[in-house]
Amino acid sequence: QVQLLESGGGLVQAGGSLRLSCAASGFTFSSYAMGWFRQAPGKEREFVAAISWSVEKTYYADSVKGRFTISRDNAKNAVYLQMNSLKPEDTAVYYCAARATVAESYKYWGQGTQVTVSS
């Protein structure tokens, strides 16, 4: 069955860095665009970053542009989110997701990993 398993979350001080990983299985990973989303307590889930299946295109929310980097390794069926210069407002549960085309909604979702940034 389809599985997206996030890891790498934790507690970090403001200004620090974390690298999130998402291991995918059960679908043709290399054919899917991948995204990272986050949801803070009391807030709606929001888009963070996305990467095309071919790695040619990346997209970022304005709030993380210049600080976060999304990447993927199709040989390992994995997508990553390098987060630098973290701020307390980055505190959230981070989810990875997959969709077949930009015309479709994200179809597969992971369970999430908690990121907490202390001030």
N, C-alpha and C positions, 0 to 999 in steps of 0.2 A: 504494500500500500504506500501511498504518498506520505513522505515525512520530511519536514523541515525542522531541524534541530539547531536552535541558537545556543551560543555559549560565549563566554568572555565578559559578561557583565560583572559588576561589582561596585565597590565603594571607592571613590577617588576624590582627592582634593581639587578644588578649582584650579585650573591651569594645567592639570594633569592630562594623561592620555589613556585610552583603552582601545583595544581592538576586538571587535565583535566578529564572530564567525557563524556561518550558517551552513550546516551540512545537509545536502538534499539527497533524496532517494525516492525511487518508485515512479519516476517520470523522466523524460528525456531532457535533462537539465540544460544541455547546450542549446536547446531550441527555445528556451524560455527567457524572457526578460525577468530580471530580479529587482526587487525593491526592498528598502528598509523603511519602516514606519515606527512611530513611537506614540505612546499614550501616557500622559502625566495624570496624576490623581485629579479627578474632577473635570478633566478636559477630554475633548474628542481626540480620537486617533488622528495623527497628522503624518503627511508624507515627509520623509527625510532625504532619501536619495534613491536613484534607480540606475540600472545599467542594462544596456541592450544585450541580446544573446551573443552578439558578435564582439562585444567589448568596445565597439567603435564609439558608442555614445553613452555619456553619463549625464545625469540630471541631479540637481540639488535644490533643496529648499533654501530660500534666501538666508534663513537663520543659521544655517550650518555651512554655507558656501565659504570656502577658504580655510575651513577648520576640519571638515570631515572629507574622507576619500573613500569611495566605493570601488571595489575591485572584485574580480571573479577568477576562478581557476576551473575551466571546464573539464580538465583532466581529473580534477579531484571532486567535481560536483559540489563546489563550495563558493560561497560569496562572502565578502568581508566588508567591514566598515571600520576604517581607521578613524578614530576620533581624537583630535588634538585640541589643546586650549579649551578644555571643557569648562562649562559654566554651570552654576546651580540650576539654571533654567533648562539644562539638558537632562535633568533627572526625569526618568520615565521608564516604562517597560518598552523595550525595543523588539520589534517583530520583523522577521524577513518574510517575503511573499514572492510568489511567482505568477506570471501570466504569459500566455502564449503570444499575444500580439498587443500592440498599444491600443488597438480598438476594443480590447476586452478588459473586463475588470480583473483584478488579481484573484486567481482561482484557488491557490494553495497558500496556507498561512502556517507559520510556526506558533509555538506556545509562548514565545517571548522570553527575554532575559532582562533582569532589572539592572538599570544603571542609576547610581546615586552619586551626585556630585555635591560635596560639602563645601561650604564657604569658609 
